[in-house]
């Protein structure tokens, strides 16, 4: 069964490789099968490196995620705010914390 997001099947990949190996130009093979030249070169390269096993579906999961936070690392965010005065939604307004004005 083909990968859910795969544009070609294993049969089409074998057809790509066999046509290129028979001497057909990759651009013509790409046009005949409705894929890009890069796709043709990718499958031929995998076939040369891995043989028929290279034409099987590969996982689309990334090999690494360099920006992923390790699970053991603590969060850098600050703790949740606690209300300073009940009924003010968690933060005291700046004018409430000032001393009363005098002299007017």
C-alpha angles and dihedrals in degrees: 000000000000125000111267093243098035116125093201134038126227088258092055091047091053089049090052092050095044093051094048090045089051089059104264117144113255093230091056092046089050092051093047093051098038097243133115125267088244089059091052092049091046094055094043090050092049091047092052091048101041107014121222090337088066090065093062121102114281127206115264091210112118115254092227139003107211095184096049114119112237111244094234093055114100119238117264094212119109121254117269116280119257122212115259095196124022113250098022098098096251103303131070114229113247094239091055092060094053121096115257116275116248135191105050 
